[in-house]
């Protein structure tokens, strides 16, 4: 939950290059991106995709702690 805003910034900054010039966000760094997203779109934006991120994290953690991996 704490890392979700950083994930949103990461996705936006990575996808920015694929957009046409007129539609790009052109964030110079992640700190500016966090500020501009929160200021321009509101803090609720940082909650987007949180359930998918939590499910992915739980599944990744569970699979990495699987007892079958330790029996090798």
URZI-V761293 format. One record per residue. N is the residue number from 1. RES is the residue in one letter. OMEGA is omega in whole degrees, -180 to 180 (NA if undefined). Layout:
n=N res=RES omega=OMEGA
n=N res=RES omega=OMEGA
This chain:
n=1 res=X omega=-178
n=2 res=X omega=-178
n=3 res=X omega=-177
n=4 res=X omega=176
n=5 res=X omega=178
n=6 res=X omega=177
n=7 res=X omega=178
n=8 res=X omega=178
n=9 res=X omega=180
n=10 res=X omega=-179
n=11 res=X omega=-180
n=12 res=X omega=-179
n=13 res=X omega=179
n=14 res=X omega=-177
n=15 res=X omega=-175
n=16 res=X omega=-177
n=17 res=X omega=-178
n=18 res=X omega=-178
n=19 res=X omega=172
n=20 res=X omega=-176
n=21 res=X omega=-177
n=22 res=X omega=-176
n=23 res=X omega=-177
n=24 res=X omega=177
n=25 res=X omega=179
n=26 res=X omega=175
n=27 res=X omega=180
n=28 res=X omega=179
n=29 res=X omega=-177
n=30 res=X omega=-180
n=31 res=X omega=177
n=32 res=X omega=179
n=33 res=X omega=178
n=34 res=X omega=-179
n=35 res=X omega=-176
n=36 res=X omega=178
n=37 res=X omega=180
n=38 res=X omega=-178
n=39 res=X omega=-175
n=40 res=X omega=-173
n=41 res=X omega=179
n=42 res=X omega=-176
n=43 res=X omega=179
n=44 res=X omega=180
n=45 res=X omega=-178
n=46 res=X omega=177
n=47 res=X omega=180
n=48 res=X omega=176
n=49 res=X omega=-177
n=50 res=X omega=-179
n=51 res=X omega=178
n=52 res=X omega=178
n=53 res=X omega=180
n=54 res=X omega=179
n=55 res=X omega=179
n=56 res=X omega=-180
n=57 res=X omega=179
n=58 res=X omega=-180
n=59 res=X omega=178
n=60 res=X omega=180
n=61 res=X omega=-180
n=62 res=X omega=-178
n=63 res=X omega=179
n=64 res=X omega=180
n=65 res=X omega=-177
n=66 res=X omega=-179
n=67 res=X omega=179
n=68 res=X omega=-179
n=69 res=X omega=-176
n=70 res=X omega=-177
n=71 res=X omega=-179
n=72 res=X omega=NA
